[in-house]
Amino acid sequence: MSTVDNPEKVVIFGTGPAGLTAAIYCARADMEPLVYEGLQPGGQLTITTDVDNYPGFPDGVMGPELMEMFKGQATRFGTRFSFEAVESVDLDSWPYHYKAGGEEGWAQTIIIASGASAKYLGLENEIRLQGFGVSACATCDGFFYKDQVVAVVGGGDSAAEEATFLTKFASKVYLLVRRGEMRASKIMQHRVENNEKVEVLWNTEVLDVLGEDAVTGIRIVNNKTNEEQDLELTGFFLAIGHTPNSSAFTKWLETDETGYIITQADSTATDFPGVFACGDVQDHVYRQAITAAGSGCMSALEAERWLEEKQHS
């Protein structure tokens, strides 16, 4: 275990594409990274079945398999792993102190790659059918629903955008809006209204997802009339937002109003020297494995350069 007199060169929080890419680069730079895997080792890809849009896999790859490859590559270069999740950091003095589960230590540089968690409705079968028809990423999974009927739940820009995107593949898209109007911008609303493949169901809430081994439909209720009905479909997409896993850092780091860590322009550097953030914990725009991996590379290179400058200053 590291001490204040013998701190880790770099500690990485998170093991999605961003954290593990950062680990690969840090390990190859002889920074001997220590990675805390967190509450969802491997990140959101571990609940994704088929990944068809990650370069280098012409036949696609299973999400968990891809993350095992990432981890194996990081391990090959000497990365160490702990299953604990970060609880708190103290950035008041350098080297920085942290607590993770029953462990604590000090680090010269920190890379935050703790990701973001999709918001779910809390339905009985919703979590069970993740990756089997339930998805929180239309751009990741829309391709698998060619000529099928799907539904998107949400009323904001993300929901309107995802519903519109899915019409490239699906034969029909239900957009389920809880209220009698959408929160989406006018231009996004117009796109939905003018798309003949989209049917908006107003004042609609989802009671449950139907299906044993895969989604076969959803049960909905009109919250004005209390009328229930079942819709037959094979894809159920949630677009009610994401929650960045940044709570352990918000005391110290600047975030936006929803908790995403703010980094400097064209950089993964935060407002604390030697502390970097990459992947979905600071990216609420793209949220793709490939962009997360790219930002993890950036964090590693920036951490390495910062440490070199620190040592020679």
C-alpha positions in Angstrom: 0.0 0.0 0.0 1.3 3.4 -0.9 2.2 6.0 1.7 2.5 9.8 1.6 6.3 9.3 1.4 6.0 6.6 -1.3 2.9 7.4 -3.4 1.7 5.7 -6.5 2.8 7.3 -9.7 -0.8 7.1 -11.0 -4.1 5.8 -9.7 -6.9 5.2 -12.1 -10.6 5.1 -11.0 -12.7 3.0 -13.4 -12.3 0.1 -15.8 -14.3 1.0 -18.9 -12.7 1.8 -22.2 -11.4 5.1 -20.9 -9.8 3.7 -17.7 -8.3 0.6 -19.3 -6.9 2.5 -22.2 -5.3 4.9 -19.8 -3.9 1.9 -17.9 -2.4 0.5 -21.0 -0.6 3.7 -21.9 0.5 4.4 -18.3 1.8 0.9 -17.9 3.8 1.1 -21.1 5.3 4.3 -19.8 6.5 2.6 -16.7 4.1 4.4 -14.5 3.0 1.2 -12.8 -0.7 2.1 -12.7 -3.0 1.0 -9.9 -6.6 0.7 -11.2 -9.7 0.6 -9.0 -12.4 -1.3 -10.9 -15.4 0.3 -9.2 -19.0 -0.7 -8.9 -19.3 -1.9 -12.5 -16.0 -3.4 -13.6 -15.6 -3.1 -17.3 -18.1 -0.3 -17.5 -21.4 -0.1 -19.5 -20.1 -2.4 -22.2 -20.3 -5.4 -19.8 -24.1 -5.2 -20.1 -24.0 -4.9 -23.9 -24.2 -8.0 -25.9 -23.1 -7.3 -29.5 -20.7 -4.5 -30.3 -20.5 -3.8 -34.0 -19.1 -0.3 -34.1 -15.7 -0.7 -32.4 -12.9 -0.7 -35.0 -10.9 -3.9 -35.5 -13.8 -6.3 -35.2 -15.3 -6.8 -38.6 -17.6 -9.6 -37.3 -18.5 -7.7 -34.1 -17.6 -8.6 -30.6 -19.5 -9.2 -27.3 -19.2 -6.3 -24.9 -17.9 -8.3 -22.0 -15.4 -10.1 -24.2 -14.1 -6.7 -25.5 -13.5 -5.4 -22.0 -11.7 -8.6 -21.0 -9.4 -8.0 -24.0 -8.8 -4.4 -22.7 -8.1 -5.7 -19.2 -5.8 -8.5 -20.5 -3.7 -6.0 -22.5 -3.4 -3.7 -19.5 -2.4 -6.6 -17.2 0.2 -7.8 -19.7 2.1 -4.5 -19.2 2.0 -4.7 -15.5 -1.2 -2.9 -14.4 -2.4 -3.8 -10.9 -6.1 -4.0 -10.1 -8.3 -3.6 -7.0 -12.0 -4.5 -7.0 -12.8 -1.6 -4.6 -14.7 1.6 -5.6 -13.5 5.1 -4.9 -15.1 6.6 -1.9 -13.3 9.9 -1.5 -10.3 11.9 -2.5 -8.4 14.7 -0.7 -6.9 17.1 -3.1 -5.9 19.6 -0.4 -2.2 18.7 -0.5 0.1 16.8 -2.9 0.5 13.8 -3.2 -3.2 13.3 -3.2 -4.9 11.0 -0.6 -7.8 8.7 -1.5 -10.0 6.1 0.1 -11.5 3.1 -1.8 -13.4 0.5 0.1 -11.2 -0.6 2.9 -8.1 0.7 1.2 -6.4 4.1 1.2 -3.3 5.5 -0.3 -1.6 8.4 -2.0 -1.1 9.2 -5.6 1.1 11.6 -7.6 -1.4 11.7 -10.4 -5.1 10.7 -10.6 -7.1 9.7 -13.7 -10.8 9.7 -13.1 -12.6 7.3 -15.5 -15.5 6.3 -13.4 -18.1 6.7 -16.2 -21.8 7.5 -16.1 -24.8 5.3 -15.3 -27.9 5.4 -17.5 -31.1 6.2 -15.6 -33.6 3.5 -15.6 -37.3 3.4 -14.7 -36.9 0.8 -12.0 -39.2 -1.8 -13.6 -39.3 -5.4 -12.6 -38.0 -6.8 -15.9 -36.0 -3.8 -17.1 -32.6 -4.8 -15.6 -33.1 -8.5 -16.3 -33.5 -7.8 -20.0 -30.6 -5.4 -20.5 -28.8 -6.4 -23.6 -31.8 -8.6 -24.7 -33.9 -5.8 -26.1 -33.5 -3.2 -23.3 -30.9 -0.6 -24.1 -29.9 2.9 -23.1 -27.9 3.7 -26.3 -29.7 3.8 -29.6 -26.5 4.7 -31.5 -24.9 1.6 -30.0 -27.7 -0.9 -30.6 -30.1 0.6 -33.2 -28.5 -1.4 -36.1 -29.8 -4.7 -34.5 -33.4 -3.6 -35.0 -33.8 -3.5 -38.7 -37.4 -3.7 -39.8 -38.6 -4.1 -36.2 -40.9 -2.2 -33.9 -39.2 -0.4 -31.0 -40.1 2.2 -28.4 -38.1 5.1 -26.8 -39.1 6.6 -23.4 -38.3 10.2 -22.7 -39.4 13.7 -23.6 -36.2 15.6 -24.0 -33.7 16.3 -26.8 -32.0 12.9 -26.3 -35.3 11.0 -26.6 -36.3 12.9 -29.7 -32.8 12.4 -31.2 -32.7 8.7 -30.4 -36.3 8.1 -31.8 -35.3 9.9 -35.0 -32.1 7.9 -35.3 -33.8 4.6 -34.8 -36.1 5.3 -37.8 -33.0 4.5 -40.0 -33.4 0.9 -39.0 -36.8 0.2 -37.3 -40.1 -0.1 -39.2 -41.9 1.8 -36.4 -40.8 3.8 -33.4 -43.1 4.7 -30.5 -42.0 7.7 -28.5 -43.4 7.5 -25.0 -43.8 10.9 -23.3 -44.9 11.1 -19.7 -46.4 14.5 -20.0 -48.7 16.2 -22.6 -45.8 18.0 -24.1 -42.1 17.4 -24.8 -39.2 19.2 -23.1 -37.2 18.8 -26.3 -36.2 21.9 -28.3 -38.6 23.0 -31.1 -36.3 21.8 -33.9 -36.1 18.3 -32.4 -39.9 18.2 -31.8 -40.4 19.1 -35.5 -38.2 16.3 -36.6 -40.2 13.8 -34.6 -43.5 15.2 -35.8 -42.5 15.1 -39.4 -41.2 11.6 -39.3 -43.9 9.2 -40.5 -42.2 6.3 -38.7 -42.5 7.9 -35.3 -45.8 7.7 -33.3 -45.8 9.8 -30.1 -47.9 8.5 -27.2 -48.6 11.4 -24.8 -49.3 11.1 -21.1 -47.8 7.6 -21.2 -45.9 5.7 -18.6 -44.4 2.2 -18.8 -45.6 -0.3 -16.2 -43.3 -3.2 -17.3 -41.2 -4.8 -20.0 -42.6 -8.0 -21.3 -40.6 -11.1 -22.3 -38.8 -14.1 -20.9 -35.4 -14.3 -22.7 -35.9 -11.2 -24.9 -38.2 -8.2 -25.1 -41.5 -9.1 -26.7 -43.4 -5.9 -25.7 -44.2 -3.4 -23.0 -47.2 -2.6 -20.8 -48.1 1.0 -20.8 -50.7 3.2 -19.0 -52.2 6.6 -20.0 -51.8 8.6 -16.8 -54.8 10.7 -17.7 -57.4 8.0 -18.4 -55.6 5.1 -16.5 -56.2 2.9 -19.6 -53.6 0.1 -19.9 -52.5 -1.6 -23.0 -49.7 -3.9 -24.3 -47.5 -2.9 -27.2 -45.8 -5.6 -29.2 -42.2 -4.7 -29.9 -38.7 -6.1 -29.7 -36.6 -3.1 -28.6 -37.1 -0.8 -25.6 -34.7 2.2 -25.4 -34.4 4.5 -22.4 -33.5 8.1 -23.0 -34.2 9.7 -19.7 -30.6 10.7 -19.0 -27.4 9.5 -17.5 -25.9 10.2 -14.0 -22.1 10.7 -14.0 -20.3 8.7 -11.3 -18.5 11.8 -10.0 -19.9 12.1 -6.4 -16.5 11.2 -4.9 -14.9 14.2 -6.6 -17.5 17.0 -6.7 -16.2 18.5 -3.5 -13.0 19.4 -5.3 -13.5 19.5 -9.0 -15.6 21.8 -11.2 -18.6 20.1 -12.7 -21.6 21.2 -14.8 -25.1 21.4 -13.3 -25.7 17.6 -13.8 -22.3 16.5 -12.3 -20.1 15.9 -15.4 -16.6 16.9 -14.6 -15.4 19.9 -16.6 -12.0 19.6 -18.2 -9.9 22.2 -19.9 -10.3 22.8 -23.6 -8.6 20.2 -25.8 -7.4 18.4 -22.7 -8.5 16.0 -20.0 -6.9 18.1 -17.3 -9.2 19.2 -14.5 -8.8 22.4 -12.4 -6.4 20.5 -10.0 -2.9 19.9 -11.3 -2.1 16.2 -11.9 -5.8 15.2 -11.8 -7.4 14.2 -15.1 -10.8 13.0 -16.2 -11.8 11.0 -19.2 -14.6 9.0 -20.7 -18.3 9.3 -19.8 -17.7 11.0 -16.4 -16.8 14.1 -18.4 -18.4 13.5 -21.8 -22.1 13.9 -22.0 -22.1 14.4 -25.8 -20.7 11.3 -27.5 -20.7 8.6 -24.9 -19.1 6.0 -27.2 -16.5 3.3 -26.4 -14.2 4.6 -29.1 -14.3 8.2 -27.8 -13.9 7.1 -24.2 -10.8 5.0 -25.2 -9.4 8.0 -27.0 -9.8 10.3 -24.0 -8.2 7.6 -21.8 -5.2 7.8 -24.0 -5.1 11.5 -23.7 -5.3 11.3 -19.9 -2.4 8.9 -19.8 -0.2 11.0 -22.0 -1.0 14.2 -20.1 -0.4 12.5 -16.7 2.9 11.2 -17.9 4.0 14.6 -19.2 2.8 16.4 -16.0 4.7 14.0 -13.8 7.9 14.5 -15.8 7.6 18.2 -15.5 6.9 17.9 -11.8 9.9 15.8 -11.2 12.2 18.2 -13.1 10.8 21.4 -11.7 
